[in-house]
Amino acid sequence: MIQYIKQGAAAETKAEMNTQVRGIVEGILADIESRGDAAVREYSEKFDKWSPASFRLSDEEIQAAIAAVPASVIEDIKFAQAQIRRFAQIQKSTMQDVEIETLPGVVLGHKNIPVNSVGCYIPGGKYPLIASAHMSVLTAKVAGVKRVIACAPPFNGAPCPEIVAAMHMAGADEIYCFGGVQAVAAMAIGTETIPGVDMIVGPGNAFVAEAKRQLFGRVGIDLFAGPTETMVICDDTVDAELVAVDLLGQAEHGPTSPAYCVTTSKKIAEELPAAIEKVLERLETRDVAAVSWRDYGEIILCDRDEEMLQESERLCSEHVQVMTKDPDWFLERMTNYGGLFLGERTNVAYGDKVIGTNHTLPTQGAGRYTGGLWVGKFIKTHTYQRVLTDEASVMVGEYCSRLCGAEHMMGHKEQADIRVRRLGAN
């Protein structure tokens, strides 16, 4: 039996918040489409108190920012980027162009072609999310994207040196300092000074995620990556303190970040509330994490692993950390999630920052139909065909003619028939 020991905000509350966000974003996008740079500047002043002479950083500003970063941080960024680059290159190597003669004289194939231009959004207003630069800019460059632009909001009233350094080291062709919906809109729609891109990627808050949703179709997007979600699946092989740390480690992202504990351990279910309070005492981000846990935290007690699997599939969390006696049991059976973190030796922070997998992952149930950002998201697979002989064209044409006739599409039928008539007479 599944028991819901603690539940988060009701679906109605979430729906109401989404409606409010949708209306605000719709207005901002329409205004930026109409007034371009002027609107971008007004929203930047309103939301970030930021209005520099140019939102794009010059080479001198970039170098000055990099010079302000401690050498030890530069080395840490290099290490993280090396891991992310290596895994992205391995992933890309699995994507092969194909050409094959499927019938005598009939050649089919596909080519993997990188997107021409990408805009990368790096969150940085509340926390300077250095890692998001690696995940988006670097991965796009490994994919072969020619023009990669990157933006992040100001941090403490100026471009964040660490983010600028990470963007530059990852290979960004243009670096901007602005954030929020106005940044996503400027990159996607284009303004007088910022040529638009073909695709927008990167995580963000509810407003950024909604902007991407509304812009999808005009440009491509990676996925819907809104407020962070995390789930810990656990049994008695771990303790309540470790579970609390791993839940709060993601709850600190923002006050609307869901955190789920799904467990077969009655001991953990009973001890977790007190463990949460104890861990909060030592976190500098307790004010945010406490609100997130209070409003969106859940404790779900199950009798069997099968019930934990059932709940994890229903909730479809962005991050799923499995700390049980047999994590591979879940790896073999789970289908709905963003990223998996198997065993107590790893955790979501490793994946978020440094281990090599990409941390831009689907939220709000999108893991039911898409995985996270990876090198393949920046690559389009386009098919082509070639018919080498008259005989092959006539053979395919006769089948095509009959099928087009069955569909009453006579223009299509004539495309086949004219070739049958001409080439069949040769």
C-alpha positions in Angstrom: 0.0 0.0 0.0 1.2 3.5 -0.8 0.9 6.1 1.9 1.3 9.8 1.3 2.9 11.0 4.5 3.5 14.5 3.3 2.1 16.1 0.1 3.1 19.2 -1.8 1.0 22.0 -3.4 -2.2 21.0 -5.0 -2.5 20.7 -8.8 -4.9 23.6 -8.8 -2.4 25.9 -7.2 0.2 25.0 -9.7 -2.2 25.5 -12.6 -3.1 29.0 -11.3 0.5 30.0 -11.1 1.2 28.7 -14.6 -1.7 30.8 -15.9 -0.3 33.9 -14.4 3.1 33.2 -15.8 1.7 32.5 -19.2 0.0 35.9 -19.4 3.0 37.9 -18.3 5.4 36.2 -20.7 3.0 36.6 -23.6 2.9 40.4 -23.1 6.7 40.7 -22.9 7.3 38.6 -26.0 4.8 40.7 -28.0 6.4 44.0 -26.8 9.9 42.9 -27.7 8.7 41.7 -31.1 7.2 45.1 -31.7 9.8 47.4 -30.2 13.0 45.4 -30.3 16.1 46.7 -28.4 14.1 49.5 -26.7 11.8 47.0 -25.1 14.7 44.6 -24.1 16.4 47.5 -22.4 13.3 48.6 -20.5 12.7 45.0 -19.2 16.3 44.7 -18.2 16.1 47.9 -16.2 12.8 46.8 -14.6 13.7 43.3 -13.6 17.5 43.4 -13.2 18.3 47.1 -12.7 20.7 46.6 -15.6 21.2 49.0 -18.6 24.8 49.0 -20.0 25.8 50.8 -23.1 25.8 47.4 -24.9 24.5 44.1 -23.6 27.1 42.3 -25.7 30.5 42.1 -24.0 33.5 43.3 -25.9 36.7 41.2 -26.2 38.3 43.6 -23.6 35.4 43.1 -21.2 35.6 39.3 -21.6 39.3 39.2 -21.0 38.9 41.5 -17.9 36.3 39.1 -16.5 38.5 36.1 -17.1 41.4 37.9 -15.4 39.2 38.4 -12.3 38.6 34.7 -11.8 41.0 32.9 -9.4 43.4 30.5 -11.2 42.0 27.6 -9.1 38.5 28.2 -10.4 39.8 28.3 -14.0 41.4 24.9 -13.4 38.1 23.5 -12.0 36.2 24.8 -15.0 38.8 23.2 -17.3 38.3 19.9 -15.5 34.5 20.0 -15.7 34.6 21.0 -19.4 37.0 18.2 -20.2 34.5 15.7 -18.8 31.5 17.2 -20.5 33.4 17.5 -23.8 34.6 13.9 -23.6 31.1 12.4 -23.1 29.6 14.7 -25.7 32.2 13.5 -28.3 31.4 9.9 -27.4 27.7 10.5 -27.9 28.3 12.2 -31.2 30.4 9.3 -32.4 27.3 7.1 -32.2 25.5 9.3 -34.8 26.5 8.1 -38.2 25.6 9.2 -41.7 23.9 6.4 -43.6 23.7 5.5 -47.3 22.5 2.1 -48.5 21.1 0.6 -51.7 17.8 -0.8 -50.5 16.7 -2.2 -53.9 18.7 -2.6 -57.1 19.3 1.0 -58.3 17.6 2.7 -55.3 19.8 4.5 -52.8 18.6 6.0 -49.5 20.5 7.8 -46.9 20.5 10.4 -44.2 23.0 13.1 -43.2 23.5 14.5 -39.7 23.7 18.3 -40.0 24.3 20.7 -37.1 21.9 23.6 -36.5 23.4 26.8 -37.9 22.9 29.1 -34.8 22.0 28.5 -31.2 21.3 30.8 -28.3 22.2 29.5 -24.9 20.6 30.8 -21.7 22.6 30.5 -18.6 20.7 31.3 -15.3 22.7 33.5 -13.0 20.5 36.0 -11.2 20.2 34.1 -7.9 23.1 31.7 -8.3 25.9 32.1 -10.8 25.3 28.7 -12.6 28.7 28.3 -14.2 28.0 24.7 -15.2 25.1 25.7 -17.5 27.7 27.3 -19.8 29.5 24.0 -20.2 26.3 22.1 -20.7 24.9 24.3 -23.5 27.7 26.2 -25.2 30.3 23.5 -25.1 27.9 20.7 -26.2 26.7 22.9 -29.1 30.2 23.4 -30.3 31.0 19.7 -30.1 28.0 19.2 -32.3 29.4 21.6 -34.9 27.1 24.6 -34.5 28.7 27.5 -36.3 27.3 30.4 -34.3 26.7 29.9 -30.6 25.6 33.0 -28.6 25.3 32.9 -24.8 23.7 35.2 -22.2 23.4 35.3 -18.5 21.8 38.0 -16.2 24.0 40.3 -14.2 25.1 39.0 -10.8 25.5 41.6 -8.0 25.1 44.3 -10.6 27.7 43.2 -13.1 28.6 40.4 -15.5 29.5 37.3 -13.5 33.3 36.7 -14.2 33.1 33.0 -13.6 30.1 32.6 -16.0 31.8 34.8 -18.6 35.0 32.7 -18.3 33.1 29.4 -18.7 31.2 30.8 -21.7 34.4 31.9 -23.4 36.3 28.7 -22.6 33.4 26.6 -23.9 33.6 28.4 -27.3 30.8 31.0 -27.3 31.0 33.3 -30.4 29.1 36.1 -28.8 28.6 36.8 -25.0 25.8 38.9 -23.7 24.9 40.1 -20.2 21.1 40.2 -19.8 18.6 37.7 -18.5 15.0 36.6 -18.1 12.3 36.5 -20.8 13.8 39.6 -22.5 17.1 37.7 -23.1 15.3 34.6 -24.5 13.1 36.8 -26.7 16.0 38.8 -28.0 17.9 35.7 -29.0 14.9 33.9 -30.5 13.1 36.8 -32.3 16.2 39.0 -33.0 16.5 42.8 -32.5 18.2 45.6 -34.3 21.5 44.7 -32.7 21.1 40.9 -32.1 20.5 38.6 -35.0 18.1 35.9 -34.1 19.1 32.2 -33.8 17.6 28.9 -35.0 17.4 27.3 -31.6 17.2 28.3 -27.9 18.6 26.0 -25.1 19.2 26.1 -21.4 17.4 25.9 -18.1 15.7 28.7 -16.3 12.9 29.7 -13.9 9.2 29.4 -14.7 9.2 32.5 -16.8 12.1 31.4 -19.0 10.6 28.0 -19.5 7.3 29.6 -20.5 9.0 31.9 -22.9 10.7 28.9 -24.6 7.3 27.1 -24.8 5.7 30.1 -26.5 8.5 30.6 -28.9 8.7 26.9 -29.9 7.9 26.7 -33.6 9.4 30.0 -34.4 12.7 28.6 -33.2 13.6 25.1 -31.9 14.1 24.5 -28.3 16.0 21.8 -26.4 13.2 20.9 -24.0 11.0 22.3 -21.3 13.5 22.8 -18.4 11.7 24.8 -15.7 12.1 24.8 -12.0 14.3 22.0 -10.7 12.6 18.7 -9.5 14.3 16.0 -7.6 13.3 12.5 -6.2 15.1 10.2 -3.9 14.1 6.5 -4.1 15.5 4.8 -1.0 15.3 1.9 1.4 17.0 1.0 4.7 20.5 0.9 3.1 20.8 4.6 3.7 19.8 7.0 6.5 17.5 10.0 6.8 20.3 12.6 7.0 21.7 11.5 3.6 18.3 11.6 2.1 17.6 15.1 3.6 20.9 16.4 2.2 20.1 15.1 -1.3 16.6 16.5 -1.3 17.6 20.0 0.0 20.6 20.1 -2.3 18.1 20.6 -5.1 15.3 22.3 -3.2 17.7 25.3 -2.8 17.2 26.1 -6.5 14.0 28.0 -5.8 10.9 28.1 -3.7 8.8 26.1 -6.2 11.2 23.2 -6.7 9.5 19.8 -5.9 11.4 17.3 -3.8 10.1 13.8 -3.4 11.2 11.0 -1.0 9.8 7.7 -2.2 10.8 5.0 0.3 10.1 1.5 1.6 11.7 2.5 4.9 9.2 3.4 7.6 12.2 4.6 9.7 13.3 7.1 7.0 9.7 8.3 6.5 9.4 9.0 10.2 12.8 10.5 10.7 13.0 12.6 7.6 11.1 15.7 8.8 13.5 16.2 11.7 16.5 15.4 9.5 15.3 18.1 7.1 15.2 20.7 9.9 18.6 19.6 11.2 20.3 19.9 7.7 18.6 23.2 7.0 20.4 24.6 10.1 23.8 24.2 8.3 22.7 25.5 4.8 23.3 29.1 3.9 20.4 28.7 1.4 18.0 27.5 4.1 15.5 30.3 3.5 14.9 29.1 -0.1 15.2 25.4 0.5 12.9 25.5 3.6 10.1 27.1 1.6 10.5 24.7 -1.3 10.4 21.7 1.1 7.4 23.1 3.0 5.3 23.8 0.0 6.5 21.2 -2.5 8.2 18.5 -0.5 6.6 15.0 -0.4 7.2 11.8 1.6 5.7 8.7 0.0 5.9 5.4 1.9 5.6 2.2 -0.1 5.6 -1.5 0.8 7.6 -2.8 -2.2 10.0 -1.7 -4.8 7.2 -2.2 -7.4 5.2 0.5 -5.7 8.2 2.9 -5.6 8.6 2.2 -9.3 4.9 3.0 -9.8 5.2 6.4 -8.0 8.4 7.3 -9.8 6.9 6.6 -13.2 3.8 8.7 -12.2 5.8 11.7 -10.9 8.4 11.6 -13.7 10.9 13.7 -11.9 13.7 15.6 -13.5 16.3 14.0 -11.2 15.9 10.6 -9.7 18.4 9.4 -7.2 18.2 5.7 -6.4 19.8 4.6 -3.2 18.6 1.0 -2.6 20.2 -2.4 -2.3 19.8 -3.0 -6.1 19.7 0.3 -8.0 20.1 -1.6 -11.3 16.6 -3.0 -10.7 15.2 0.5 -11.3 17.6 1.3 -14.1 16.2 -1.7 -16.0 12.6 -0.8 -15.4 12.2 3.0 -15.2 11.0 4.8 -18.3 9.9 8.2 -17.1 12.6 10.5 -15.7 15.2 13.2 -16.7 18.4 11.7 -15.4 19.2 8.8 -13.1 21.8 8.8 -10.3 22.5 5.3 -9.1 23.8 4.4 -5.7 24.8 6.4 -2.7 28.3 7.2 -4.0 26.9 9.6 -6.6 24.3 12.4 -6.4 22.6 15.0 -8.5 25.2 17.7 -7.8 27.9 15.5 -9.5 25.7 15.4 -12.6 24.8 19.1 -12.3 28.4 20.3 -12.1 31.2 18.1 -13.2 30.9 14.4 -13.9 30.2 14.7 -17.6 26.5 14.1 -18.3 24.4 17.1 -19.2 22.4 18.8 -16.5 19.7 20.3 -18.7 16.9 17.8 -18.2 13.2 17.6 -18.8 10.8 18.8 -16.1 7.0 18.9 -15.6 6.5 15.4 -16.9 8.4 16.0 -20.2 10.6 13.0 -19.4 7.7 10.9 -20.7 8.6 11.8 -24.2 12.1 13.3 -24.3 15.5 12.9 -22.7 17.8 15.7 -21.7 20.0 18.0 -23.6 22.8 16.2 -25.4 24.9 16.7 -28.5 22.2 15.1 -30.7 19.8 17.9 -29.8 21.9 20.3 -31.9 22.0 17.9 -34.9 19.3 17.5 -37.5 19.0 14.2 -39.3 17.9 14.8 -43.0 17.1 12.1 -45.4 17.8 11.9 -49.2 17.2 9.5 -52.0 18.7 8.7 -55.4 17.5 6.4 -58.2 20.3 5.1 -60.3 18.7 3.3 -63.2 15.6 3.6 -65.5 14.5 0.1 -64.5 14.5 1.0 -60.8 12.5 4.2 -61.4 9.9 2.3 -63.5 9.6 -0.4 -60.9 9.1 2.0 -58.0 6.9 4.2 -60.2 4.4 1.5 -60.9 3.9 0.8 -57.2 3.7 4.5 -56.5 1.2 5.1 -59.3 -1.2 2.5 -57.9 -0.9 3.7 -54.3 -1.5 7.3 -55.4 -4.6 6.2 -57.3 -5.9 4.5 -54.2 -5.6 7.8 -52.4 -7.2 9.8 -55.3 -4.1 12.0 -55.4 -3.8 12.4 -59.1 -1.0 14.9 -59.2 1.1 12.6 -57.2 0.1 9.7 -59.5 1.2 11.7 -62.6 4.6 12.3 -61.1 5.1 8.6 -61.1 3.3 7.9 -64.4 5.3 10.4 -66.5 8.5 8.6 -65.5 7.0 5.2 -66.1 6.0 6.3 -69.6 9.3 8.0 -70.5 11.8 5.6 -68.9 9.8 2.4 -69.6 10.0 3.1 -73.3 13.8 3.2 -73.2 
